[in-house]
Amino acid sequence: MLLSTFSNWLSDLLEPSKFKDYCSNGLCVEASKEVTKVVTGVSFRESLIDKAIELGADCIIVHHPHGFWASDSKMPIGILGRKIQKLMEHHISLYAFHLPLDGHPEIGNNALIASKLGMNRISGFMPSGEKEVGCIASLTKPISKDEMLMRIQKLFPLGVSHSLFYGASEIQKIGICSGGGSSGIDEAFSLGVDLYITGEIKEQTPIFVEEEKQNVVACGHHRTEIFGVEALAKKINDELKIPSIFIDIDNPV
């Protein structure tokens, strides 16, 4: 498939222009005019490039475009320069989709976490531009907090980093924002959720949760954001018939 055609398909699916983000979304490095094999991963890192080279891929799609954040210089020097040079030498183009791959109602990280926990997505929250990043989801009937914690631990077998239960003993309505989503806690609880699930929390979060008598579970920034890029690889496989594979290179954070 032509790279331009692939870019249009991704833009139609993820609508990056409708999000107010703090990084580049879309094509970051153009190194080939075609896409014949895709590798997806959570973060742009040299080990992911090496895996793409090993697999013969000519396209990488990541969630975290390290080197292309708004605060980055984006100059192709140092580590970023080395990675871009490796992409160019091996004709591997690079795409990044950050908030668009958190908030998508079908293949977004937050909607997928809800689905995998046996919940139905009700709505979004945490507006960013024209779109919302977070997900409000609900169970058909309440379950105990112990049962919910068991479901979460099963979904995140590498462990839950923080489990803070000071609020409701039964859980039905949940707010979810993967990664560094602790900024959505206030809004989620104003919407009446019984539990907030995120990737990582701030220092003040345990104090707030205790004093406000709420429930928060943090499951790791990286681990909460594997779902979107994994689902995107499957969708590319199924709909475009382009061989695509998700590569999980773990990050302890």
C-alpha positions as CSV (number, residue, x, y, z in Angstrom):
1,M,0.0,0.0,0.0
2,L,1.2,3.5,-0.7
3,L,2.4,5.4,2.4
4,S,0.1,8.3,1.5
5,T,-2.9,5.9,1.3
6,F,-1.9,4.3,4.6
7,S,-1.6,7.8,6.2
8,N,-5.1,8.7,5.1
9,W,-6.5,5.5,6.5
10,L,-4.9,6.1,9.9
11,S,-6.1,9.7,9.9
12,D,-9.7,8.7,9.1
13,L,-9.6,6.0,11.9
14,L,-7.9,8.0,14.7
15,E,-8.8,11.6,13.8
16,P,-5.6,13.1,15.3
17,S,-6.5,16.7,14.2
18,K,-9.4,16.7,16.6
19,F,-7.2,16.2,19.7
20,K,-5.2,18.9,21.4
21,D,-2.1,17.0,22.2
22,Y,1.5,17.8,23.3
23,C,3.3,15.7,20.7
24,S,3.3,15.0,17.0
25,N,0.6,12.7,15.8
26,G,0.8,11.0,12.5
27,L,3.8,10.5,10.2
28,C,7.0,11.5,12.0
29,V,9.6,10.0,9.7
30,E,9.1,9.2,6.1
31,A,11.6,6.6,5.0
32,S,9.7,4.6,2.3
33,K,6.9,5.3,-0.2
34,E,5.1,2.0,0.6
35,V,3.9,0.0,3.6
36,T,4.2,-3.7,3.3
37,K,4.8,-4.8,6.9
38,V,4.0,-3.0,10.2
39,V,5.4,-3.2,13.7
40,T,3.5,-1.5,16.6
41,G,4.9,-0.8,20.0
42,V,4.2,1.4,23.1
43,S,7.2,3.6,22.8
44,F,9.7,4.8,20.2
45,R,13.0,3.1,21.2
46,E,16.0,1.7,19.5
47,S,15.2,-1.9,20.5
48,L,11.9,-1.6,18.7
49,I,13.6,-0.4,15.6
50,D,16.0,-3.3,15.8
51,K,13.0,-5.7,16.1
52,A,11.4,-4.1,13.1
53,I,14.6,-4.6,11.1
54,E,14.8,-8.2,12.2
55,L,11.2,-8.8,11.0
56,G,11.6,-6.9,7.7
57,A,9.1,-4.3,8.5
58,D,9.0,-0.9,6.7
59,C,6.7,0.9,9.1
60,I,6.6,1.4,12.9
61,I,3.6,2.9,14.8
62,V,4.1,3.9,18.4
63,H,2.0,5.5,21.2
64,H,4.8,7.4,22.8
65,P,6.9,9.4,20.2
66,H,10.0,10.0,22.4
67,G,12.0,12.7,20.6
68,F,8.8,14.2,19.1
69,W,7.1,15.7,22.2
70,A,6.3,19.4,22.1
71,S,9.0,20.1,24.6
72,D,11.7,18.2,22.5
73,S,13.9,20.0,20.1
74,K,13.2,17.4,17.4
75,M,16.7,18.0,16.0
76,P,18.2,14.8,14.5
77,I,21.2,14.8,16.8
78,G,22.3,12.5,19.6
79,I,20.1,9.5,20.4
80,L,17.3,10.8,18.3
81,G,19.6,11.3,15.4
82,R,20.9,7.8,15.7
83,K,17.4,6.3,15.7
84,I,16.3,8.4,12.7
85,Q,19.4,7.4,10.8
86,K,18.7,3.7,11.5
87,L,15.1,4.2,10.3
88,M,16.3,5.9,7.1
89,E,19.0,3.4,6.4
90,H,16.5,0.5,6.6
91,H,13.6,2.4,4.9
92,I,11.3,2.2,7.9
93,S,8.7,5.0,8.3
94,L,7.6,6.1,11.8
95,Y,4.1,7.1,12.9
96,A,2.9,8.1,16.4
97,F,-0.5,8.4,17.9
98,H,-0.8,9.5,21.5
99,L,-4.1,10.9,22.8
100,P,-5.9,9.6,19.7
101,L,-5.0,6.1,20.7
102,D,-6.1,6.6,24.3
103,G,-9.5,8.0,23.6
104,H,-10.7,6.0,20.6
105,P,-14.0,4.4,21.5
106,E,-13.2,1.1,19.8
107,I,-9.4,0.5,19.8
108,G,-8.4,3.1,22.4
109,N,-6.5,2.0,25.5
110,N,-9.3,3.2,27.9
111,A,-12.2,1.6,26.0
112,L,-10.3,-1.7,25.7
113,I,-9.4,-1.7,29.5
114,A,-13.2,-1.3,30.2
115,S,-14.1,-4.1,27.8
116,K,-11.5,-6.5,29.1
117,L,-12.8,-5.9,32.7
118,G,-16.3,-6.9,31.5
119,M,-17.7,-3.4,31.4
120,N,-19.6,-1.3,28.9
121,R,-18.3,2.1,27.8
122,I,-20.9,4.8,28.7
123,S,-19.1,8.0,27.6
124,G,-15.9,9.8,27.4
125,F,-14.5,12.5,29.8
126,M,-11.3,14.6,30.0
127,P,-11.9,16.8,26.9
128,S,-8.8,17.5,24.7
129,G,-9.7,19.6,21.7
130,E,-12.8,18.2,20.1
131,K,-12.4,14.8,21.6
132,E,-12.3,13.2,25.0
133,V,-9.5,11.0,26.2
134,G,-10.9,9.1,29.3
135,C,-13.6,6.5,29.5
136,I,-16.6,6.1,31.8
137,A,-17.8,2.5,31.9
138,S,-20.2,0.5,33.9
139,L,-21.0,-3.1,35.0
140,T,-24.5,-4.4,34.6
141,K,-24.6,-4.9,38.4
142,P,-22.3,-3.9,41.3
143,I,-19.5,-6.2,42.4
144,S,-17.4,-6.1,45.5
145,K,-14.1,-4.2,45.5
146,D,-12.3,-7.5,46.1
147,E,-13.8,-9.0,43.0
148,M,-13.0,-5.9,41.0
149,L,-9.4,-6.0,42.2
150,M,-9.1,-9.6,41.2
151,R,-10.3,-8.7,37.7
152,I,-7.8,-5.9,37.5
153,Q,-4.9,-8.2,38.7
154,K,-5.9,-10.8,36.1
155,L,-5.8,-8.1,33.4
156,F,-2.4,-6.8,34.6
157,P,-0.5,-10.0,35.6
158,L,2.7,-8.1,36.2
159,G,1.1,-6.4,39.1
160,V,-0.8,-3.4,40.4
161,S,1.5,-0.6,41.5
162,H,-1.0,1.1,43.8
163,S,-4.3,-0.1,45.2
164,L,-6.1,2.6,47.2
165,F,-9.6,1.8,48.5
166,Y,-11.1,4.3,50.9
167,G,-14.5,4.7,49.2
168,A,-17.4,2.6,48.1
169,S,-17.3,-1.1,49.0
170,E,-19.2,-2.1,45.9
171,I,-18.1,-1.1,42.4
172,Q,-20.3,-0.5,39.3
173,K,-19.3,2.7,37.6
174,I,-15.6,3.3,36.8
175,G,-13.5,6.1,35.3
176,I,-10.5,5.0,33.3
177,C,-7.5,7.0,31.9
178,S,-4.4,5.0,31.0
179,G,-0.8,6.1,31.4
180,G,-0.2,9.3,33.4
181,G,-3.9,9.9,33.7
182,S,-4.1,11.0,37.3
183,S,-5.1,14.5,36.2
184,G,-8.6,13.1,35.5
185,I,-9.4,12.0,39.0
186,D,-11.3,15.0,40.1
187,E,-13.5,15.0,37.0
188,A,-14.1,11.3,37.2
189,F,-15.3,11.5,40.8
190,S,-17.5,14.5,40.0
191,L,-19.2,12.2,37.5
192,G,-20.0,9.7,40.3
193,V,-17.6,6.8,39.6
194,D,-17.0,4.3,42.3
195,L,-13.4,3.6,41.2
196,Y,-10.7,5.3,39.1
197,I,-8.2,3.2,37.1
198,T,-5.0,4.8,35.7
199,G,-1.4,4.0,34.9
200,E,0.5,6.1,37.4
201,I,-0.4,8.5,40.1
202,K,1.1,11.7,41.6
203,E,2.5,12.1,45.2
204,Q,-0.6,13.8,46.4
205,T,-3.0,11.2,45.0
206,P,-3.0,8.8,48.0
207,I,-3.7,11.8,50.3
208,F,-6.5,13.1,48.2
209,V,-8.1,9.6,47.8
210,E,-7.9,9.0,51.6
211,E,-9.4,12.4,52.5
212,E,-12.1,12.3,49.9
213,K,-12.9,8.6,50.7
214,Q,-12.5,7.4,47.1
215,N,-11.0,4.4,45.3
216,V,-8.1,4.5,42.9
217,V,-6.0,1.7,41.3
218,A,-2.8,2.4,39.4
219,C,-1.6,-0.4,37.1
220,G,1.6,1.0,35.5
221,H,2.0,3.6,32.7
222,H,3.4,1.1,30.2
223,R,1.1,-1.8,31.0
224,T,-2.1,0.2,30.7
225,E,-1.1,1.4,27.2
226,I,-0.3,-1.9,25.4
227,F,-3.9,-2.4,24.3
228,G,-4.3,0.3,21.8
229,V,-1.2,-0.4,19.7
230,E,-2.0,-4.1,19.9
231,A,-5.5,-3.6,18.6
232,L,-4.3,-1.3,15.9
233,A,-1.9,-4.0,14.6
234,K,-4.8,-6.4,14.5
235,K,-7.1,-3.9,12.7
236,I,-4.4,-3.2,10.0
237,N,-4.0,-7.0,9.6
238,D,-7.8,-7.6,9.3
239,E,-8.9,-4.6,7.3
240,L,-5.9,-3.7,5.1
241,K,-4.4,-7.2,4.9
242,I,-1.0,-5.7,5.6
243,P,1.1,-8.0,7.9
244,S,1.3,-6.3,11.3
245,I,2.6,-7.4,14.7
246,F,2.6,-5.8,18.1
247,I,6.0,-6.0,19.9
248,D,5.8,-5.7,23.7
249,I,9.1,-4.4,25.0
250,D,8.4,-4.0,28.7
251,N,9.0,-0.9,30.7
252,P,8.9,-1.2,34.6
253,V,7.2,2.2,34.9
